[in-house]
Amino acid sequence: MAINEIKKVGIIGAGTMGAGIAQVAALAGLEVIIFDLASEALKKGENQIKNNLAKGVEKGKLTVEDSVKALNRIVFTHSIRDLICDIIIEAVVEKLDVKIDILKQLEIQNDKECILATNTSSIPITKIASGLTRPEYLIGMHFFNPAHIMKLVEIIKGADTKEIVVEVVKNLSLSMGKTPVMVRDAPGFVVNRVARHFYVESLKVLEEGVADHESIDQLLESYGFKMGPFKLMDLIGVDTNHSVTQRMFESFYYDPKFRPSRIQQQKVDAGHWGRKTGKGFYEY
């Protein structure tokens, strides 16, 4: 298998990450099909891509022609059976059973050499692969939010992942204008393991009443961070961020330094998930 054999990319999930990955793949000249069960999510994902492309044209980073061609390369579907591709990137909720169920179905309906990539940010690749028939074709391809801007892609090889799969995904990332970095298959990989405390410690400071969330954001932004932790959680999704923290807490055998926040749990329970629901730590 070679990079020039990757012509069609499937994306599972039309959320913020899925839409961003679809946009990047389409701009790289690939045929893209993006699947989501929810009509609202598909429409929202389509609008996100259109808005991002329009901003790219406005800033002079894209031509109108390139923008139109990219959008024309993307197909939106409600049927998972439409996903017959060379590589399929899963970008759904951070739950092991959900990921395995979807990937198992994709294994059945695709060619035996179809690459299955997961955008998981915290679940070990080998653990996901253990539920599949062809674990050698599963790999971690972890993009960062916003996917159409952030250059880094963590590539994670599972215990059984073939070397040729690693090479193809690495080259595919480069063709998308990304910077692929090989990391070991460990909870949180590198970026999320390091970044987790950016969120966890900020939430502890908030819990202890040392400062409010606006002040914490302002302080860290003044120190050089482009976005404070609470603004970033709202952008990523408070629910998604909390789920990753829970997964890390469990994976590190309940090490207290990864303890999830009660405040964040309350936000999740209330449906205050950030930008995508119009309210998180801030209102939108």
C-alpha angles and dihedrals in degrees: 000000000000135000091252088061091063103093104141127047125192122205123199111207128028095216125118094291097040093050091047093051091047090053093050092048093049092050088053088061097257127138108245134197118186122197132199131153093218116080090204091054092050092050092046091049091050091050090048091054092046091050093047092049091048090052089049090055092045091053093047094246093115136030120234088244093054090048093052093046092050093050091048090056092061124086121190119210142176092201119085088198088072089068101098102143147142092245130009122200116203116211105167135126116317096254122122098215093049092051094047093048092052095044092048091057091048090052091056098049099041136070114277091249095052108126116231114204126186124207091204114150098198116009115098111249092224090057091054091043091054089074095052134086094223106035090164089074096052120097138164115248105176115187124188130233122289088033095190091059109028112086101201123097119178111214113202124192117208122217091268102030112131118242091231089058090052091050094048093049092046091052091044089055090051091050088055090055093254132135107236118205122189114226134174123259100260132130110287090001107224111309099043093043091054096037095047091084091053085069102029096050092044089053091049090053088051093047091051092051094239090135140342121258094257091055093047090052092047092049095050093043089051088052091058107275111133091219131018120240096255094048088048093049089052090051095047093040123266090232093051093046092049092048091053091049091051090050092050091047090054095042092054091050095255097305102182093228087072096045112144118239124253089213091055091047089054090052090052092048091050092051091244094141100155131250094354092062097033094247136062125125083333133032122245 
